[in-house]
Amino acid sequence: MGTPNSTSRKSRKESEPNTQSEALGRLRDDLAACKPQLPYMSGFMPFAEYMLDTPTESGARRVDLGTGIFHPLPKGFSGNNRCFPLLVLSESHGGFGFPELMYKRGAIRRRELLLSQNGTLVLWVWSAQCRELNRELQEVGKRSMVWLLSPKMCRQLFRNPVTAQAARTALRALVERTITERRNRLVSMEALLGTLLAP
C-alpha cells in the first residue's frame, strides 16, 4: 500500500494526460469553429510579407542578406499563404553582455505559432544575428524553418495545457479584433449612406 504522498503523485501523473488531452481538444474545437470564418478575419498576411516586411514586437526589422540558411517551405505551403501570428512560443537571446546591447551585437532564436487562413497550425523557427544600422534595429536571418503541425506534433507542442490555453486566448483576441474592425467599418458606411441620402 502506497503512502499518501506517493498516491497523490500517482494521481497527478494520471491526471496530466487527461488535462493535456482536454486542453488540446478544446483548442481543436475552437479551430474547427473558426475555420469557416477565417477567410473573413482581420490580420492575416502572406507569410513572406510577415517574415521580412513586418516589424517584430520590439520594433526590429527582419532582413535576408543571402547569408543565412532558409530551409524549403513544406509541401502545400508557400510565401503567399496568408497567416496570422498566434503566439510566440519561446524567444532566447545570446552573445551580449547587457539587454540594451541585444540588437547591436547579440543573437536571437524565436519559435512562433502561426495560423494559416485554411486553418492549419504552422510552427516557424527563426534564428538571426541582431544589429543596429542607421538607427534601425535589424534581425539578419541566419536560419528559418517552417513545419505544418501534424496531430503528433500538436500533442508534443501542447503537452503543457498552458500553451494550448494561450493559443485559445489568441484565437479569441483575433475574433474580437475582427468584430471591432467590422463594426467601425459599418459605422463609416452608415455615415457615408447618410451623406448620400442627404437632400
Secondary structure, DSSP 8 states (H G I E B T S, - for coil): ---HHHHHHHHHHHHHHHHHHHHHHHHHHHHHHHGGGGGG-TT-EEHHHHHHHS--TTS-EEE--S-SEE----TT--TTSEEEEEEEEEEEEES-SSGGGHHHH-EEEEEEEEEETTS-EEEEEEEEEEEEETTEEEEEEEEEEEEE--HHHHHHHTSSHHHHHHHHHHHHHHHHHHHHHHHHHHHHHHHHHHHHH--
